[in-house]
Amino acid sequence: MQLSHTHRSLSASFDDPNLVSSAGLVPVMALAAKTGLSTLVDEWVKLPGYFGANAGIKVMALVAGMLTGGDSIDDMAVLRHGALRKLFTGTYAPSTLGSFLRAFLFGHVRQLDAAASRWLGNLAAVTPIVAGIDEYALVDIDDTIKEVHGHQKQGAGFGYSGVRGLNALFAIISTGLSAPIIVACRLRKGPTNSARGAAKFVSDTLATVKRLRNPTATGLLLLRADSAYYVSAVIMAAIRAGAMVSITARLNSLVKAAISAIPDTAWIPIKYTNAIFDDTTGQWISDAEVAEIAFTAFGSKKKSEQVTGRLVVRRIPELNKTVAAGQGTLFDLFRFHAFFTTSTLNTVDADKTHRQHAVIENLNADMKASALAHLPSVFTANAAWLVLACIAFNLTRAAGTLASPTLGKAVTATVRRKLINVAARVSTSARRITLHLPEHWPWEAGWTTLFTSACSPPGRAAT
């Protein structure tokens, strides 16, 4: 594509009061209103003082700015252009929204968490974001370091990644029919140990998940995590909440002893990198193999902290011949990846399901490429910003599921490009508003489906 030379001159002016750059905000924010986001925030969040007033509509404004791609307070100025004020109320100045966020204390962030949790239930009731949750639900927890800059940034420090930043803890849920959504989040200091407060976080997460599921549901509910969360308190919290666990085990002496006790005949080849399927035998020809053995986690601790289950182990031939002095022969020959599980899945399925825990890394990357690209304020304001970023993520996911099956699994940037950031001219006649969108927009069908679903009163189609 090149610039057209058909016309003799080209000029530009910012002078049309009837244009908007993000017409997709109309159906997406209509969906937020329909599911009671503003009402729930007003009910649960009790910020004192002048800047705490109208919490519900200010939250809606911040979420709307994030939906357009805003990742800082200054970016909220995008809400005050063209005809947006004809379409929305509460298009606050960035300075007002920044003062609102800075009014948050830790307790207010927890209030916002409570509102977000209940709103997620409302959203799930009208969109298929957790379709199939009663039959198969996978909950993943993980934390990530969000790099920050400036010596005065509250809570910043060097965590496990060696990067100076803040620690964001996430819990997501996915099913066999739906892509992940965020169930809970916490912002913590940068040097925080991954497992700190994780037991309470797991309890809160699974309480929200139980509200999303039918009370009589008996399908699989499985919590997955890496070895940072291989602690008794986390596993016990999950079991008390009615979930099974699949958590990577540290290769301590107890785990190594259990691996050594697995007989050679127990190892099963699996589909893995470079594996070949043998049609004659119906088996995989693979260097990677799995086996399992009954195991009591934390066997060296007091009995109340021990958990019985299985140790599922994947072994791969060791290519690095340089080994630590004193290792046994078995651990010279293979690399072992073990996880502890209380699930009833067979050995191969349990291993395959556990490896899919890596899906949460996609969520971490998505958030850092969206509203979490920056943490723009003091610690408690940033904690509130994180909750709002999660609301925006879930709202984007819901909008995608209403538009089309493909967009229901797309990353935030894709949904934003195809459904939200589409320009429109606004015309009014009496009390009727019409959006005139670009002709031949490639994703018109999905946008129209979303608009019809979100903006139509019950029993009527939007026009």
Sequence and secondary structure as in RCSB ss.txt:
>XXXX:A:sequence
MQLSHTHRSLSASFDDPNLVSSAGLVPVMALAAKTGLSTLVDEWVKLPGYFGANAGIKVMALVAGMLTGGDSIDD
MAVLRHGALRKLFTGTYAPSTLGSFLRAFLFGHVRQLDAAASRWLGNLAAVTPIVAGIDEYALVDIDDTIKEVHG
HQKQGAGFGYSGVRGLNALFAIISTGLSAPIIVACRLRKGPTNSARGAAKFVSDTLATVKRLRNPTATGLLLLRA
DSAYYVSAVIMAAIRAGAMVSITARLNSLVKAAISAIPDTAWIPIKYTNAIFDDTTGQWISDAEVAEIAFTAFGS
KKKSEQVTGRLVVRRIPELNKTVAAGQGTLFDLFRFHAFFTTSTLNTVDADKTHRQHAVIENLNADMKASALAHL
PSVFTANAAWLVLACIAFNLTRAAGTLASPTLGKAVTATVRRKLINVAARVSTSARRITLHLPEHWPWEAGWTTL
FTSACSPPGRAAT
>XXXX:A:secstr
     SSS        TTEES TTHHHHHHHHHHTTHHHHHHHH    SGGGTTHHHHHHHHHHHHHTT  SSGG
GGGGGSTTHHHH S    HHHHHHHHHT  HHHHHHHHHHHHHHHHHHHHHS TTTTTTTEEEEEEEEEEEE   
TT TT EE TTS EEEEEEEEEEEESSS  EEEEEEEE TT  TTTTHHHHHHHHHHHHHHHS TT  SEEEEEE
 GGG SHHHHHHHHHTT EEEEE    HHHHHHHHTS GGG EE S TT EEETTTTEEE S EEEEEEEEETTT
S GGG EEEEEEEEEEE       TT  HHHHHEEEEEEEE     HHHHHHHHHGGGHHHHHHHHHHTTGGG  
 S HHHHHHHHHHHHHHHHHHHHHHHHH TTGGGS HHHHIIIIIS  EEEEEETTEEEEE  TT TTHHHHHHH
HHHHH  TT    
